[in-house]
Amino acid sequence: MSRQTHFHVQSFDPGKGDQLKADAPIACRSEESARRTAERLAMSKAGVVAFSTSSDTETDDYDDQPTVFFRAGRVPAEFDSMP
């Protein structure tokens, strides 16, 4: 089994009313790279979150919940319950 960790940054812009509109997710090479990207985006976005997921593509086993390691601004409620 070969487990791989993937790092992503998801940013959000204000939408209609009190809604948030998700931008395209950004894949990063490392946690540090994702954190730096998220910190930079946090200055201009309504909200941003950086997280990791792991998977084993040989067995199609994927994490059910991502691990959030950076959060700033307004993000959707589902990110509030993630560690």
C-alpha positions in Angstrom: 0.0 0.0 0.0 1.3 3.4 -1.0 -0.4 6.2 0.8 0.0 9.7 -0.6 -0.8 13.1 1.0 -2.2 15.9 -1.1 -2.2 19.5 -0.1 -4.9 22.0 -1.3 -5.9 25.6 -0.8 -9.5 26.7 -1.2 -10.4 30.4 -1.3 -13.8 32.0 -1.2 -15.3 35.3 -2.5 -18.5 36.9 -1.4 -21.6 35.6 -3.2 -25.2 36.7 -3.3 -26.6 37.7 0.1 -24.6 35.9 2.8 -23.4 33.2 0.5 -19.7 32.4 -0.3 -18.6 31.5 -3.8 -15.7 29.0 -4.0 -12.8 29.7 -6.3 -11.0 26.9 -8.1 -9.0 24.8 -5.6 -5.2 25.1 -5.8 -3.0 22.0 -5.5 0.3 22.5 -3.7 3.4 20.4 -3.3 3.8 20.6 0.5 2.0 21.8 3.7 4.4 24.8 3.8 3.6 25.8 0.2 -0.1 25.5 0.9 0.2 27.5 4.1 2.1 30.3 2.3 -0.4 30.3 -0.6 -3.3 30.5 1.8 -1.7 33.3 3.9 -1.2 35.3 0.7 -4.7 34.8 -0.5 -6.2 35.6 2.9 -5.2 39.3 2.3 -7.6 39.6 -0.7 -10.3 36.9 -0.3 -13.4 36.7 2.0 -12.0 33.4 3.4 -9.4 30.8 2.7 -8.6 27.3 4.0 -5.6 25.0 3.5 -6.0 21.3 4.0 -4.5 17.9 3.3 -6.0 14.6 2.3 -4.5 11.3 1.9 -5.3 8.4 -0.4 -4.2 5.1 -1.6 -4.8 5.0 -5.3 -4.1 1.2 -5.5 -7.1 0.4 -3.3 -9.2 3.5 -4.0 -9.1 4.3 -0.2 -9.5 8.1 0.4 -9.8 10.1 3.6 -13.4 10.9 4.5 -12.4 14.2 6.2 -9.6 16.5 5.1 -7.2 17.8 7.8 -7.4 21.6 7.9 -4.2 23.3 9.0 -4.9 26.9 8.1 -8.2 28.9 8.1 -8.8 32.6 7.8 -11.8 34.8 7.2 -15.3 33.5 6.4 -15.4 29.9 5.3 -18.4 27.5 4.9 -19.7 25.9 8.1 -18.5 22.4 7.1 -14.9 23.6 7.7 -15.8 24.7 11.3 -16.2 21.0 12.4 -12.9 19.9 10.9 -9.8 19.7 13.1 
